[in-house]
């Protein structure tokens, strides 16, 4: 009989120290031009999809204790959002930025870590019936504001533009300051079934 892995299994697998207290908000402290600021994105959803927000990028925890403190080796993204979508588990690796800084290195590092988690689940659970999707998402407040400003200049109604993952399962999220989970899930479903 095939093993089904669900969100409950993941919750039991990952140390709860990495679960933020507020599961409905993506928040990150950053500094730009000497100013400290906080980025805050509310997770909104049309359907009551079950999800788990994980934050591996914590100041007080050494997630990679086997590495010495060499620049770049301990970088990870801000969040991993794990969504139960029927029989599938969707892993969205999210990096929040105030400006236009590159998000690629942190997203790639966290993707390797999430792939290790998924491959460990597959290794331990022979005959797995769960499908997995791993996508990376860069969220830039500056890009969201520029896109909104450009639409206002053209005096267009704010159209709902679909979210899309590229060939590397990456998305630059520029929809709004709310993180609209249903749009991201739809993009993942499209990618899973059209590749």
C-alpha positions as CSV (number, residue, x, y, z in Angstrom):
1,X,0.0,0.0,0.0
2,X,1.3,3.4,-1.0
3,X,2.2,5.9,1.8
4,X,0.5,9.3,1.8
5,X,2.5,12.2,3.2
6,X,0.4,15.1,4.4
7,X,0.8,18.4,6.3
8,X,0.4,16.6,9.6
9,X,3.4,14.4,8.8
10,X,5.4,17.5,7.9
11,X,4.4,19.2,11.2
12,X,5.7,16.2,13.1
13,X,8.9,16.0,11.0
14,X,10.1,19.7,11.4
15,X,11.2,21.1,14.7
16,X,8.4,23.4,15.9
17,X,11.0,26.0,17.0
18,X,10.9,27.0,13.3
19,X,7.1,27.7,13.2
20,X,6.4,31.4,13.6
21,X,3.8,32.3,16.1
22,X,1.7,34.1,13.6
23,X,1.0,31.7,10.7
24,X,-0.9,34.4,8.7
25,X,1.8,36.9,8.2
26,X,5.1,37.1,6.3
27,X,7.3,39.6,8.1
28,X,10.9,40.6,7.8
29,X,13.0,43.3,9.4
30,X,15.4,45.0,7.0
31,X,17.5,48.1,6.8
32,X,17.8,50.4,3.8
33,X,19.9,53.6,3.7
34,X,20.4,53.4,7.4
35,X,16.7,53.1,8.2
36,X,15.3,50.0,9.9
37,X,12.0,48.9,8.5
38,X,9.7,45.9,8.6
39,X,8.1,44.3,5.6
40,X,4.7,42.9,6.3
41,X,2.6,40.8,3.9
42,X,-0.7,39.3,5.1
43,X,-1.4,35.8,3.7
44,X,-4.9,35.9,2.1
45,X,-6.7,32.9,0.8
46,X,-10.1,32.3,-0.9
47,X,-10.3,28.7,0.1
48,X,-9.4,27.3,3.5
49,X,-6.4,25.5,2.3
50,X,-4.3,24.0,5.1
51,X,-0.8,25.3,5.2
52,X,2.3,25.6,7.5
53,X,4.6,28.5,7.6
54,X,8.2,27.7,8.4
55,X,11.0,30.2,9.1
56,X,14.5,28.7,9.0
57,X,16.1,32.2,8.9
58,X,16.1,32.9,12.6
59,X,18.7,35.0,14.3
60,X,18.9,32.9,17.4
61,X,19.3,29.5,15.7
62,X,22.2,28.1,13.8
63,X,20.4,26.0,11.1
64,X,23.7,24.7,9.6
65,X,25.9,24.0,12.6
66,X,28.2,21.8,10.5
67,X,29.5,24.9,8.6
68,X,32.0,27.4,9.9
69,X,31.0,31.0,9.7
70,X,32.1,31.6,6.1
71,X,30.1,34.2,4.1
72,X,27.3,32.7,2.1
73,X,27.2,29.2,3.5
74,X,24.5,29.8,6.1
75,X,22.2,32.0,4.0
76,X,18.6,30.8,3.7
77,X,15.4,32.4,2.6
78,X,12.9,34.1,4.9
79,X,10.1,31.5,4.7
80,X,9.0,28.2,3.4
81,X,5.2,28.0,3.0
82,X,4.0,24.4,2.8
83,X,0.5,23.9,1.4
84,X,-1.7,20.8,1.5
85,X,-3.4,20.8,-1.9
86,X,-5.6,17.7,-2.2
87,X,-3.0,14.8,-2.6
88,X,-0.1,17.2,-3.3
89,X,2.3,19.0,-1.0
90,X,3.4,22.4,-2.4
91,X,6.6,24.0,-1.0
92,X,6.9,27.7,-1.7
93,X,10.3,29.2,-0.7
94,X,9.8,32.9,-0.1
95,X,12.4,35.7,0.1
96,X,11.2,39.2,1.0
97,X,13.1,42.3,0.0
98,X,12.4,46.0,0.5
99,X,14.3,47.0,-2.7
100,X,15.6,45.3,-5.8
101,X,18.4,43.2,-4.1
102,X,19.1,39.8,-5.7
103,X,17.2,37.0,-4.1
104,X,18.6,34.1,-6.2
105,X,21.4,32.9,-3.9
106,X,19.2,32.6,-0.8
107,X,16.3,31.0,-2.8
108,X,18.7,28.5,-4.4
109,X,20.3,27.6,-1.0
110,X,16.9,27.1,0.6
111,X,15.6,25.1,-2.4
112,X,18.5,22.6,-1.9
113,X,17.6,22.3,1.8
114,X,13.9,21.7,1.0
115,X,14.9,19.2,-1.7
116,X,16.9,17.4,1.0
117,X,13.8,17.3,3.2
118,X,11.6,16.0,0.4
119,X,14.2,13.4,-0.7
120,X,14.5,12.2,2.9
121,X,10.8,11.8,3.1
122,X,10.9,9.8,-0.1
123,X,13.8,7.7,1.1
124,X,12.1,6.8,4.4
125,X,8.7,6.2,2.9
126,X,8.9,3.6,0.2
127,X,6.0,3.6,-2.2
128,X,5.1,7.2,-1.7
129,X,1.8,8.4,-3.3
130,X,2.2,12.1,-2.6
131,X,3.3,14.6,-5.4
132,X,5.6,17.4,-4.4
133,X,6.1,20.8,-6.0
134,X,9.0,23.1,-5.0
135,X,8.8,26.7,-6.2
136,X,10.8,29.8,-5.3
137,X,9.2,33.2,-4.9
138,X,10.9,36.6,-4.7
139,X,8.8,39.3,-3.2
140,X,10.0,42.8,-3.7
141,X,8.1,45.7,-2.2
142,X,9.8,48.1,-4.6
143,X,8.6,46.1,-7.6
144,X,5.1,45.9,-6.2
145,X,5.0,49.6,-5.8
146,X,6.5,50.3,-9.2
147,X,3.9,48.0,-10.9
148,X,1.0,49.7,-9.0
149,X,2.4,53.1,-9.9
150,X,2.7,52.2,-13.6
151,X,-0.9,51.0,-13.7
152,X,-2.1,54.1,-12.0
153,X,-0.2,56.3,-14.5
154,X,-1.9,54.5,-17.4
155,X,-5.2,54.9,-15.5
156,X,-6.0,51.3,-16.0
157,X,-8.1,49.3,-13.6
158,X,-5.9,47.1,-11.5
159,X,-6.3,43.9,-13.6
160,X,-5.7,40.6,-12.0
161,X,-2.6,39.3,-13.7
162,X,-2.0,35.6,-13.3
163,X,1.0,34.5,-11.2
164,X,3.4,32.3,-13.2
165,X,6.3,30.1,-12.4
166,X,9.1,30.1,-15.0
167,X,11.0,27.0,-16.3
168,X,13.0,26.9,-13.1
169,X,9.9,27.0,-10.9
170,X,10.6,30.7,-9.9
171,X,8.2,33.5,-9.6
172,X,8.6,37.2,-9.0
173,X,5.5,38.1,-7.0
174,X,4.3,41.6,-7.9
175,X,0.5,41.2,-7.4
176,X,0.0,43.2,-4.2
177,X,1.1,43.7,-0.6
178,X,-1.2,40.9,0.3
179,X,0.3,37.5,-0.4
180,X,-2.6,35.9,-2.3
181,X,-2.2,32.2,-1.7
182,X,-4.8,31.0,-4.1
183,X,-3.1,32.7,-7.0
184,X,0.3,31.0,-6.1
185,X,-1.4,27.6,-5.7
186,X,-3.1,28.0,-9.2
187,X,0.3,28.8,-10.7
188,X,1.8,25.7,-9.1
189,X,-1.0,23.5,-10.2
190,X,-0.6,24.8,-13.8
191,X,3.1,24.2,-13.7
192,X,2.7,20.7,-12.2
193,X,0.2,19.5,-14.8
194,X,1.6,21.3,-17.9
195,X,5.3,20.3,-17.7
